[in-house]
Amino acid sequence: MFAKLESLERKFEDLERELAAPEVFNDQERYRKLTKAHSDLGEIVKVFREHKRLTRELAENKAMLADSDPEIRDMAKAEIGSINEHLPEIEHELQILLLPKDPMDEKNIILEIRAGTGGEEAALFAGNLFRMYSRFAERKGWRLEVMSAHEMGTHGFKEIIASIAGEKVYSRLKYESGTHRVQRVPETESQGRIHTSAVTVAIMAEADEVDVPIDPTDLRIDTYRASGAGGQHVNKTESAIRITHIPTGVVVTCQDEKSQHKNKAKAMKVLRSRLHEAMASERKAEEDESRRAQVGSGDRSGRIRTYNFPQGRVSDHRIGLTLYSLDAFMDGDIDEMVDALIASNQAEALKHQAETA
């Protein structure tokens, strides 16, 4: 591990020297790539240098144990105890930082929420989840844009699709894919009985043309008049778009914009991301079938989380974590759960790495 870290530190120092060269500023593309590479290595080099500093101090303090002054020996013993307590934490952090990075982590996402079993109550909960993710995005300073919405009732959605853009969005939300179950008493329930409903969430890394090139001849594009609320233009303009990817049968529709051109652009973004997700899932399955059941498999058939309103709790079944702060959670305060999912996935990755080493 330490030989790899020494190599990364040398690379970091080389990048610093390159960035200091005057000619680099004249080539903005090269400067951007060097800055990105330098930034990517910054955290691990900082932690490694802290490890080296502590290791040096440990050796110095061990040498002071032979000092004739008892006060110096006592001081050295205290320092050794403190360093020995801190070093394993630093080494664990370095192991995490050395894990292979998910190339999608830096990507923006397409968020899809669909009401499942439970009728109107499921649609209402789909609306609740959309608000939860919207508030989380707001807390993070991310940008959220609704791309398509099929409303159901006053505050619910049969389906809603949105894009979320910002720093490392996919890395924070990728474990949200799956079936979210809600247990609560619906407002229309006169007997006070608890109903169980389900909503599916899909988190897809936003793909661009480089990630997923699409042959225009593989597409069938239909236009039609938008339905539902939307003003007079709904009945006059064929602005809604339906795109079918013929080789896979994937269909995407968009009718939220008055402009056919804008609807087509949004639909293409969703289509490209769905195809990219399908390709990534297939590749992951081929690489390691046994890990599909672990956290982060993105398997949307399994129930991943239960929101129990009468008890005010939210439980994630993959990691066995229950939080009794449902109101705050539904208001977008989901960092504790997200951090726990990331930590669990990192632990599994370290275990897998040790088993295959």
Secondary structure as the mmCIF struct_conf table of DSSP 4:
data_model
#
loop_
_struct_conf.conf_type_id
_struct_conf.id
_struct_conf.beg_label_comp_id
_struct_conf.beg_label_asym_id
_struct_conf.beg_label_seq_id
_struct_conf.end_label_comp_id
_struct_conf.end_label_asym_id
_struct_conf.end_label_seq_id
HELX_RH_AL_P HELX_RH_AL_P1 PHE A 2 ALA A 20
BEND BEND1 ALA A 21 ALA A 21
HELX_RH_3T_P HELX_RH_3T_P1 PRO A 22 ASN A 26
HELX_RH_AL_P HELX_RH_AL_P2 GLN A 28 MET A 64
TURN_TY1_P TURN_TY1_P1 LEU A 65 ALA A 66
BEND BEND2 SER A 68 SER A 68
HELX_RH_AL_P HELX_RH_AL_P3 PRO A 70 LEU A 98
BEND BEND3 LEU A 99 LEU A 99
HELX_LH_PP_P HELX_LH_PP_P1 PRO A 100 ASP A 102
TURN_TY1_P TURN_TY1_P2 PRO A 103 GLU A 106
STRN STRN1 ILE A 109 ALA A 115
TURN_TY1_P TURN_TY1_P3 THR A 117 GLY A 118
HELX_RH_AL_P HELX_RH_AL_P4 GLY A 119 LYS A 140
TURN_TY1_P TURN_TY1_P4 GLY A 141 GLY A 141
STRN STRN2 ARG A 143 MET A 152
TURN_TY1_P TURN_TY1_P5 GLY A 153 HIS A 155
STRN STRN3 GLY A 156 ALA A 165
BEND BEND4 GLY A 166 GLY A 166
TURN_TY1_P TURN_TY1_P6 GLU A 167 LYS A 168
HELX_RH_AL_P HELX_RH_AL_P5 VAL A 169 LEU A 173
HELX_RH_3T_P HELX_RH_3T_P2 LYS A 174 GLU A 176
STRN STRN4 GLY A 178 ARG A 184
TURN_TY1_P TURN_TY1_P7 GLU A 187 THR A 188
TURN_TY1_P TURN_TY1_P8 SER A 190 GLN A 191
STRN STRN5 HIS A 195 ALA A 205
HELX_LH_PP_P HELX_LH_PP_P2 GLU A 206 ALA A 207
TURN_TY1_P TURN_TY1_P9 GLU A 209 ASP A 211
BEND BEND5 VAL A 212 VAL A 212
HELX_RH_3T_P HELX_RH_3T_P3 PRO A 216 ASP A 218
STRN STRN6 LEU A 219 TYR A 224
BEND BEND6 GLY A 228 GLY A 230
TURN_TY1_P TURN_TY1_P10 GLN A 232 GLN A 232
HELX_RH_AL_P HELX_RH_AL_P6 HIS A 233 LYS A 236
STRN STRN7 ALA A 240 HIS A 245
TURN_TY1_P TURN_TY1_P11 ILE A 246 GLY A 249
STRN STRN8 VAL A 250 CYS A 254
BEND BEND7 ASP A 256 LYS A 258
HELX_RH_AL_P HELX_RH_AL_P7 GLN A 260 GLU A 287
HELX_RH_3T_P HELX_RH_3T_P4 GLU A 289 ALA A 293
BEND BEND8 GLN A 294 GLN A 294
TURN_TY1_P TURN_TY1_P12 VAL A 295 GLY A 296
TURN_TY1_P TURN_TY1_P13 ARG A 300 SER A 301
BEND BEND9 GLY A 302 GLY A 302
STRN STRN9 ARG A 303 ASN A 308
TURN_TY1_P TURN_TY1_P14 PHE A 309 GLY A 312
STRN STRN10 ARG A 313 ASP A 316
TURN_TY1_P TURN_TY1_P15 HIS A 317 GLY A 320
STRN STRN11 LEU A 321 LEU A 323
BEND BEND10 TYR A 324 TYR A 324
HELX_RH_AL_P HELX_RH_AL_P8 LEU A 326 MET A 330
TURN_TY1_P TURN_TY1_P16 ASP A 331 GLY A 332
HELX_RH_AL_P HELX_RH_AL_P9 ASP A 335 THR A 356
#
